[in-house]
Amino acid sequence: MELTSNQFASQLSGWYQKWAQVNNAYFPVEKRLSEKALEKGYLEISDLIDITRVLGNPHSIRSRVQSNNTADSVIEKTKNAILNIGDPLKALQWICSIKCWGLTYCSKTLRCICPQKYGALDSRIINGVNRNYLPSNNNYVKYVEFLQLCEQIRQRVAKPGPRDKEEWYIADIEIALFQFLWNKENRLL
């Protein structure tokens, strides 16, 4: 199935619900980590491990991130990312300085820290979205382009959304897009 971003926006709620029914363990982790980021201003290596528990552990990323980073370095890097949360490029650069964490998990971390403004970008989305939306070859810039695409879709989605004040967060848009693109035949035009 191929959909334009407007067509996808009109179907977004159904795709979101399909993902949320299967992945409901994610939401308590997101809530805990976003509250911790707000209250303490950093995450710890154990928080990164929690992300792998609910969002997958391909290629033993959990053990690689544990063995290649110190507790203090993860705190420092997540603290700097949170301090730069208003600048997606800088926030992503700080998170990506965590060794062996990779773009997908870095963006998943930002999604957990601030779901209102951030979503996770992975190869399924990159491959399923028309290159016109994500034209950059630079992964950091591509991530900012992705957030802009999610915001454009969010502006078109009918309310009520699943969050406080019946809002849709950028993370919700990304979740629905990921679910739609789970079938490799689906494309966002």
N, C-alpha and C positions, 0 to 999 in steps of 0.2 A: 504494500500500500504506500502510495506517495501522497504526502499532504503538504500544503503550503503552511507557513507559520500561522496564518489566520485560521485555516481549517484545523490545525493542531490545537490552537487556543480554544476552539469551540468544543473539542473532545477531551481537553486536558483533565478535567475532573475525573472522568472514567479511568484514564490511564493512571492517574495518581492513586485512586482507590484500589486499583488492581495491585500496584506495588505495595501500598501500605498494608494491605491484608496479609501479605506474605512476609513482609519485613518489619513487623511491628516491634521487634526487639531493638531496632535502631532508635526509635524516638526517645526512650528513657536515657540512652547514652548521649544523644544530642542535647537533651534538656540539662543533664548533669554537666556536660562539658561547656555548654554555653553559659550556664550559671557560674561555673568555676572560673571561666575566662573573665567574666564580668567582675566577680568578687575578688579573685586572687591576682588576676592579670597575667596568668601563665598556665600552661599545661605541663604535666610530667610525663615521663616515658611510660608509666603505667596507663595513662590516658590514651596514648598512641596505641598501646596494646589492646585496650578496650575497643578502639575503632576497628582493629583487625578482627576482633571477635564477632562484631556484628556486620561488618562490611567486607569480610573475606580476608584470607591470608595466602594469596597466591605466591608461589616461589619462596615460601618461608620468610616473607617480609618481616614478620614479627621477630624472629630470631636474628635476622640481619640488622634490624634497627636497634635491637637491644645490644648486640655485640659491637656495634660500630659507633655508638654515641654514649656519652656520659650523662648521668642524671642532670648535672649542672648545665651542660650544653643544650639539652632539650628545653630546660626551663628558660635559659637565656634566649634561645631562638624563638620559642613560642611567645615569650614576653614581648620581644621586638615586633613580631608579627601582629600581636594584639594592639600594641601601641600604634601600629600603622594600618589598622583595620579599615580606615577610611580611604586608603590608597591600595587598591587590589594588587597592583604590580609590586609594590614594596612588601606588602604582607605575604604574597606568594614567594617572593625572593627569600624572605627570612625563613619561611617554613621549608622551602626547598634546600636550605642550607643544612637541614638535618640529613645526615648521611644515610644512604640506602632507603630513603623514604619515597622518592619518586613523585612525579607530577600528579598522578592519580591520587595517591594517598595524601599528598600535600593539599590538594584541593578538597579532599574529603575532610581533612583536618579543619580547614577554613570553614567548610560547610557546618561542621559541628560547633565551631567557635561562634559563628555568626550566621545562622541559617536565613536570617532576613535578607542578607546581602550576598551570600555566597552559595555556590553549588559545586558539585564534583564534576570534573572533566576527565573522561577516560576515552580509550580508543573506540569503544562502541559509539559514543556520541560523535567523536571526531569523524569516524568513517560513515556515520549515518546522516550527517548534516551537510547540506550543500556547501561547497567550499566558498561560495559567495558570502556566507555568514561568518566563516572563520578563515579568512584568506592568508593570515600571517603564517610564515614558516617558523617564527620565533614562538616557542611554547608559552612564554610569559605573556606575550602580546595576544596570542591565540586565546589564552584563558580570559583576558579582559574582554576580548571580542565575544567569547561565550557568555560571560556575565551580561553583556549588553544585549545579546540575543534573548537571554532569559528575561531580562527586564522588559524588552519589547513585547514578548509573549505575555508576561505578567500584566501588562497594561491592557491587554485585550481579553483576559480571562474574566468570565462572569463570576460575580460573588454570589453566595458566600464561599469563602475559602476555609480551609481547615484550621487556621490559626486564630490567635487572639484577635478580637474585633473583626472576625470573619475575613481576615486577610490571607493572601497568598504570599508566601515567601519565595525568594529565588531558589532555595533548596527544594521547595515543592514543585516548581516548574522543572527543575533538573530531574527530580525523581520521576515525574510523569514522562519526560522526554526519554529518559533511560528505559523506562518500561515499554514505551512505544517502539524504541529502537532495538529492544531485546530480540525481536524477530528481525533477522538480518535482511529480510525482504522489504522492510519498512524504511522509508526515507523522508527526511524533512527537506522540502524544496525551497 
